[in-house]
């Protein structure tokens, strides 16, 4: 009886995922949000909102004094913190959405990567691929470096990149 129960369990465990994989395309899978993703999504949103409000006090709490922006178009020439803040405060307030976030924890360093897009009012604007380096100090985190690239042509691939197979629906 125990062998029969085990056999049925093995058959069910192997059959259910295969049938679900065929029934649902890869794009509909819901990613698991980790505790660190929740924390850093909140940090990134707080920073964006502080810039929109022109709240230099909150920006100072979130961004290190030696912060630098490394834009992809000129990655070898960093933009210092003062220039980045001044330019950010000149931009008109923008509602952004953050997606595809991943957080890599290296002790007191957290590498946060995500896609930043304008919210519903301007879907035609290209997205920005962002990699932020946050330094953990006790219970607080401070942004040290931002690497950013405008993603205009998402059909181009990075060497070595793999993408989920797209299934044509007919």
VOTORRO-5193 format. One record per residue (C-alpha): residue number from 0; residue in one letter; x, y, z. Coordinates in Angstrom, 3 decimals, decimal comma, always signed. Example, Ala and Ser with C-alpha at 12.3 -4.5 7.8 and 13.67 -1.06 7.14 Angstrom:
<rec 0 A <+12,300 -4,500 +7,800>>;
<rec 1 S <+13,670 -1,060 +7,140>>;
//
This chain:
<rec 0 X <+0,000 +0,000 +0,000>>;
<rec 1 X <+2,858 +2,390 +0,882>>;
<rec 2 X <+4,554 +1,638 -2,476>>;
<rec 3 X <+1,318 +2,391 -4,302>>;
<rec 4 X <+0,899 +5,722 -2,477>>;
<rec 5 X <+4,493 +6,705 -3,295>>;
<rec 6 X <+4,044 +5,763 -6,955>>;
<rec 7 X <+0,868 +7,836 -7,222>>;
<rec 8 X <+2,587 +10,797 -5,526>>;
<rec 9 X <+5,552 +10,596 -7,922>>;
<rec 10 X <+3,255 +10,431 -10,951>>;
<rec 11 X <+1,204 +13,406 -9,722>>;
<rec 12 X <+4,280 +15,498 -8,907>>;
<rec 13 X <+5,794 +14,961 -12,329>>;
<rec 14 X <+2,558 +15,274 -14,318>>;
<rec 15 X <+1,172 +18,497 -12,808>>;
<rec 16 X <+4,115 +20,813 -13,605>>;
<rec 17 X <+4,325 +19,537 -17,195>>;
<rec 18 X <+0,641 +20,191 -17,840>>;
<rec 19 X <+0,856 +23,644 -16,251>>;
<rec 20 X <+3,892 +24,550 -18,371>>;
<rec 21 X <+1,962 +23,768 -21,532>>;
<rec 22 X <-1,168 +25,595 -20,401>>;
<rec 23 X <+0,520 +28,884 -19,422>>;
<rec 24 X <+3,098 +30,887 -21,389>>;
<rec 25 X <+6,257 +31,848 -19,537>>;
<rec 26 X <+5,328 +35,538 -19,516>>;
<rec 27 X <+2,391 +34,992 -17,150>>;
<rec 28 X <+4,421 +33,592 -14,282>>;
<rec 29 X <+4,346 +35,765 -11,182>>;
<rec 30 X <+7,807 +36,397 -9,726>>;
<rec 31 X <+8,439 +35,807 -6,051>>;
<rec 32 X <+9,105 +39,055 -4,220>>;
<rec 33 X <+11,798 +38,626 -1,600>>;
<rec 34 X <+12,156 +40,652 +1,578>>;
<rec 35 X <+15,159 +42,515 +0,142>>;
<rec 36 X <+13,282 +43,327 -3,075>>;
<rec 37 X <+10,469 +44,818 -0,980>>;
<rec 38 X <+12,923 +46,863 +1,092>>;
<rec 39 X <+14,878 +48,233 -1,866>>;
<rec 40 X <+11,780 +48,833 -3,989>>;
<rec 41 X <+10,666 +51,062 -1,108>>;
<rec 42 X <+14,084 +52,818 -0,995>>;
<rec 43 X <+14,043 +53,435 -4,747>>;
<rec 44 X <+10,467 +54,732 -4,628>>;
<rec 45 X <+11,315 +57,015 -1,667>>;
<rec 46 X <+14,252 +58,424 -3,628>>;
<rec 47 X <+12,119 +59,067 -6,728>>;
<rec 48 X <+9,425 +60,727 -4,619>>;
<rec 49 X <+12,008 +62,868 -2,778>>;
<rec 50 X <+13,338 +64,093 -6,130>>;
<rec 51 X <+9,790 +64,887 -7,277>>;
<rec 52 X <+9,103 +66,817 -4,044>>;
<rec 53 X <+12,507 +68,549 -4,204>>;
<rec 54 X <+13,102 +67,189 -0,679>>;
<rec 55 X <+16,869 +67,581 -0,274>>;
<rec 56 X <+16,726 +66,331 +3,316>>;
<rec 57 X <+15,359 +62,954 +2,227>>;
<rec 58 X <+17,780 +62,848 -0,713>>;
<rec 59 X <+20,649 +63,464 +1,753>>;
<rec 60 X <+19,435 +60,549 +3,916>>;
<rec 61 X <+19,296 +58,186 +0,943>>;
<rec 62 X <+22,257 +59,260 -1,230>>;
<rec 63 X <+25,902 +59,169 -0,066>>;
<rec 64 X <+28,068 +62,277 -0,151>>;
<rec 65 X <+30,491 +60,516 -2,504>>;
<rec 66 X <+27,704 +59,167 -4,768>>;
<rec 67 X <+28,334 +59,046 -8,497>>;
<rec 68 X <+26,213 +58,279 -11,541>>;
<rec 69 X <+27,811 +56,139 -14,239>>;
<rec 70 X <+25,676 +56,559 -17,398>>;
<rec 71 X <+26,105 +53,844 -20,028>>;
<rec 72 X <+26,737 +56,347 -22,816>>;
<rec 73 X <+29,778 +57,721 -21,001>>;
<rec 74 X <+30,507 +55,153 -18,310>>;
<rec 75 X <+34,146 +56,190 -17,879>>;
<rec 76 X <+33,204 +59,731 -16,839>>;
<rec 77 X <+31,156 +59,703 -13,631>>;
<rec 78 X <+28,633 +62,405 -12,813>>;
<rec 79 X <+29,320 +63,656 -9,270>>;
<rec 80 X <+26,550 +63,732 -6,667>>;
<rec 81 X <+26,082 +67,513 -6,691>>;
<rec 82 X <+25,646 +67,593 -10,486>>;
<rec 83 X <+23,286 +64,597 -10,445>>;
<rec 84 X <+21,104 +66,087 -7,702>>;
<rec 85 X <+21,029 +69,529 -9,374>>;
<rec 86 X <+20,053 +68,007 -12,739>>;
<rec 87 X <+17,479 +65,685 -11,147>>;
<rec 88 X <+15,826 +68,614 -9,367>>;
<rec 89 X <+15,581 +70,530 -12,676>>;
<rec 90 X <+13,592 +67,726 -14,313>>;
<rec 91 X <+9,798 +68,004 -14,159>>;
<rec 92 X <+8,215 +65,667 -11,598>>;
<rec 93 X <+7,633 +62,228 -13,093>>;
<rec 94 X <+5,624 +59,264 -11,948>>;
<rec 95 X <+7,761 +56,176 -12,401>>;
<rec 96 X <+7,253 +52,467 -12,110>>;
<rec 97 X <+9,933 +50,043 -11,040>>;
<rec 98 X <+9,955 +46,456 -12,260>>;
<rec 99 X <+12,112 +43,399 -12,819>>;
<rec 100 X <+14,003 +44,106 -9,599>>;
<rec 101 X <+16,662 +41,796 -8,230>>;
<rec 102 X <+18,763 +42,330 -5,104>>;
<rec 103 X <+22,116 +40,640 -4,524>>;
<rec 104 X <+23,287 +40,712 -0,909>>;
<rec 105 X <+27,065 +40,852 -0,317>>;
<rec 106 X <+27,116 +41,594 +3,393>>;
<rec 107 X <+27,100 +45,365 +3,789>>;
<rec 108 X <+26,851 +45,898 +0,002>>;
<rec 109 X <+23,581 +45,368 -1,849>>;
<rec 110 X <+23,466 +45,399 -5,654>>;
<rec 111 X <+19,970 +46,346 -6,824>>;
<rec 112 X <+19,061 +46,031 -10,507>>;
<rec 113 X <+15,741 +47,049 -12,016>>;
<rec 114 X <+13,917 +48,619 -14,937>>;
<rec 115 X <+12,582 +52,130 -14,390>>;
<rec 116 X <+9,766 +53,328 -16,637>>;
<rec 117 X <+7,581 +56,382 -16,808>>;
<rec 118 X <+4,128 +55,603 -15,464>>;
<rec 119 X <+0,985 +55,435 -17,576>>;
<rec 120 X <+1,065 +59,005 -18,893>>;
<rec 121 X <+4,161 +58,468 -21,052>>;
<rec 122 X <+4,497 +54,836 -22,144>>;
<rec 123 X <+6,343 +55,889 -25,312>>;
<rec 124 X <+9,417 +56,973 -23,325>>;
<rec 125 X <+12,190 +54,350 -23,287>>;
<rec 126 X <+12,888 +52,487 -20,082>>;
<rec 127 X <+16,046 +52,875 -18,034>>;
<rec 128 X <+18,018 +49,845 -16,884>>;
<rec 129 X <+19,469 +50,712 -13,477>>;
<rec 130 X <+22,040 +49,003 -11,269>>;
<rec 131 X <+22,361 +50,676 -7,878>>;
<rec 132 X <+25,027 +49,933 -5,282>>;
<rec 133 X <+23,684 +50,444 -1,768>>;
<rec 134 X <+25,896 +50,395 +1,338>>;
<rec 135 X <+24,281 +48,936 +4,450>>;
<rec 136 X <+25,198 +50,674 +7,711>>;
<rec 137 X <+23,373 +49,279 +10,724>>;
<rec 138 X <+19,659 +49,528 +10,002>>;
<rec 139 X <+19,989 +52,081 +7,191>>;
<rec 140 X <+21,127 +51,932 +3,583>>;
<rec 141 X <+22,705 +54,658 +1,502>>;
<rec 142 X <+23,037 +54,797 -2,283>>;
<rec 143 X <+26,713 +54,926 -3,319>>;
<rec 144 X <+26,748 +54,405 -7,099>>;
<rec 145 X <+24,182 +54,226 -9,899>>;
<rec 146 X <+24,848 +52,652 -13,290>>;
<rec 147 X <+22,100 +53,520 -15,778>>;
<rec 148 X <+21,341 +52,904 -19,432>>;
<rec 149 X <+18,439 +54,007 -21,577>>;
<rec 150 X <+16,843 +50,943 -23,177>>;
<rec 151 X <+15,443 +52,117 -26,490>>;
<rec 152 X <+15,842 +49,009 -28,603>>;
<rec 153 X <+14,951 +45,957 -26,557>>;
<rec 154 X <+15,462 +43,665 -29,542>>;
<rec 155 X <+19,251 +44,055 -29,252>>;
<rec 156 X <+20,940 +41,479 -27,061>>;
<rec 157 X <+23,885 +41,542 -24,706>>;
<rec 158 X <+26,473 +38,888 -25,659>>;
<rec 159 X <+25,685 +35,737 -23,705>>;
<rec 160 X <+22,125 +36,832 -22,863>>;
<rec 161 X <+19,385 +34,229 -22,862>>;
<rec 162 X <+15,725 +35,092 -23,188>>;
<rec 163 X <+12,629 +33,017 -22,532>>;
<rec 164 X <+11,272 +31,403 -25,649>>;
<rec 165 X <+8,356 +33,352 -27,110>>;
<rec 166 X <+5,426 +31,192 -28,126>>;
<rec 167 X <+3,335 +32,355 -31,084>>;
<rec 168 X <-0,370 +32,242 -30,343>>;
<rec 169 X <-2,617 +31,576 -33,287>>;
//
